[in-house]
């Protein structure tokens, strides 16, 4: 590695999203045999304005970029200059992801070998409280003319590299470099030892940021593959890049199978409220359409009705009354149903929709109410909420692997009461108060349609 050129590089950008934000400045030093052999420094016109808060950090303003070249105009020459040499950068995945996306826009493939000085710092000096470039430069008393300018940062990074080589013997230095390369796919702030023992089995995983801030909760039938997969697409996916930049700690729980993993994920998301989970966050007071037997129209009721026996049918789960009414009105228009009879519009006699030819006339005797009710319920059939098919509580036994754990889940009218490792332990959960949750309902209905396919055994409690 000592005889091969190294390129110490830094880029300034319009933001942190590599797939959408753009580069505004590039600086690179080509180091050959321990000396600066060449350099590349240029402002870049990003083709968009620089946000004011970014300008305040970098000192790069729009008027400075007007006459600067676009990345596309320098892409071929820059690619040749970089060659196949290794890039050295602080938090290298960030800089490399921007370069890869900029080159991609110019129809050029670029997949450089990387050396991350942030990862190297964590391995050489784990006792330091901070490993950002500013803190490291202060630790070694390295002077820097300007912060967050590409040329000054690249030059400071080269001085930091030289300081390390002077402080550590060759064996320690080579060990740190080798360890950094072995774990080069991992986020810079994540200690590699935290992945030791991560199993290739079902379970849930939790990503935490600074001060154990919950970032993300996920689930998989193969924990190891899924967790490592997050760190392979950060240059293509803004969410994955944000995770890679912020993650500092990982925890996981092995589960009996996919059902257990999905139920546990839903629980953890609602309990921890991770900032990057959206689908399973708390959804407030749900609404559903309840159509009682022998009634000509449905009534909008609380979603809690799903967990209670009903002498009628329930249609849909909605986050608000407006969403529920909009959905029913859309179905009415698609099937020429009467919005007045359905209770969406007020009035008596012939409705306005009928005058426009959008209602078959249940409001004014042109269509029998019985026929209208049948057509309406048929139109809503795809929204019908599954009724609870058991007389009371059930136990769902899950065991997906021969030597894996076993879980016994207790459910009552789609309300999840918890789980235990044994059937006897599950019976002890009988006293828990049932609480309906729409995500749990959706998970359970998917799995209970074909329990055998999911290695599930269902029995009354």
Residue, then its C-alpha position, 0 to 999 in steps of 0.5 A: x500500500x505504501x508504494x501505491x498512490x493515495x488520493x486524499x479527498x474532500x467534497x462540499x455539497x448542497x446537502x446530505x442526500x447523495x441521490x439528490x444533493x450535488x457537489x459544490x467543491x472538490x479537492x484532492x491530493x495525490x500522494x506518491x511515496x509519501x509526497x504530494x505529487x499532484x492536486x485537484x481543486x475546483x469549485x463546482x456549479x451544482x446547477x441549483x442554489x446552495x441552501x443558506x444554512x449550508x453556505x453559512x457552514x462552508x462559506x460557499x455562496x451561489x455567486x461563487x459558483x456561477x462561473x464554475x464548471x459543472x461536474x459533467x464537464x469535468x467528469x471525464x478528466x477527473x475520472x482519468x486523474x483519479x484512476x483506480x487509486x484508493x480514496x482516503x477521506x474522513x467518513x469516506x462513504x459520504x464523499x464516495x457516495x456523492x462522487x459515485x452519483x455525480x459520475x453516474x449522472x455523467x454516465x460514468x461508472x466509479x467504484x473506488x477502493x476506500x480508506x476511511x480515516x474516521x474508522x481508522x481513528x476509532x481503531x487507533x484511539x478508541x479512548x477519544x470521546x470524539x472522532x470528527x476531523x476537528x477534534x482529531x486535528x485539535x488532538x494533534x495540534x494540526x492547524x487548519x486555515x478554514x473549516x468545511x472547505x475542501x482544499x483545507x480539509x484534504x490537506x489537514x487529512x493528509x497531515x493527520x495521516x502523517x501524524x498517525x504514521x509518526x506516532x504508531x509503530x508499523x505493526x500497529x499502523x498496519x493492523x489498524x489499516x487491515x482492520x479498517x478494510x475488513x470492516x469497510x462496509x460498516x458505518x464509520x461510527x459503528x464498532x465492528x464487534x457489535x455485529x459479532x454473533x449476529x445470527x442468520x435467523x428470524x428476529x428484530x433489530x434496533x439501530x441507535x444513534x448518539x446517546x442511544x437515540x432510537x433510529x430504526x427498528x426492523x425485522x427479518x427472517x435472516x437478521x445477519x443478511x438484512x442488517x448488513x444489507x442496510x450498509x450496501x445501498x447507502x449510495x443509492x438510498x437517502x434513508x440508508x445513507x442517513x442511517x449509515x451516517x448516524x448509527x452508533x449501536x445495534x441490538x437484536x432479538x432472535x425470534x421463533x419465526x416471521x410472525x414473532x418478528x413482525x409482532x415484536x417489530x410493531x410493539x417496539x416501533x410503538x414503544x420507542x418511536x424511532x425517527x426513521x420508522x413511519x409505517x408502524x408509528x402510532x396511528x391515533x383513533x381509527x375509524x371503520x364503517x359498520x353496516x348493521x344487519x337490515x340497515x340501508x346504510x353504514x355508520x362510522x364508528x371507532x376502529x375498536x369495534x373490530x375487537x367486539x362481536x358485531x351483528x353486522x359487517x365492518x368495512x375498512x380501517x381509516x386514520x380519520x373520519x375524513x379519510x373514511x368518508x372520502x373512501x366511501x364517496x369514491x366507491x359510491x361514484x365508481x358504482x353509481x351508489x347514492x351518496x344520500x342513502x349512504x349518509x354522505x349527503x343530507x336531504x330527501x328525495x332525488x339527490x344531485x348525483x342522480x340528476x347528473x346520472x351518477x346515481x341509479x336512484x335509490x333516493x327516489x324509488x328508481x332503484x329498490x333499497x334492497x338492491x342498492x344495499x346489496x350493490x353497496x356491500x358488494x362494492x365494499x367487499x374488498x374492504x371488509x374486515x375479517x371477523x373473529x372466527x373463534x369463540x374466545x382467545x386462542x394460542x398461536x404456537x410458532x417454531x420455524x427451526x428445529x433448534x430455534x426458540x418456540x413462541x406461544x402467542x395469545x390473541x383475543x378478537x385480533x387483540x394481541x395479549x403477549x407471548x410466552x415460551x411455553x403453553x403454560x406460560x401463555x395461559x398466564x397471560x389471560x388477565x391482560x387487558x386486550x387492546x386493538x392495534x391495526x398493525x397487529x390485526x393486519x399481521x395476524x390476518x395475513x398469517x392466520x389465513x394459512x397457518x400451516x404454511x407459516x409453521x403455526x399451530x392454532x388452538x383455543x385457550 
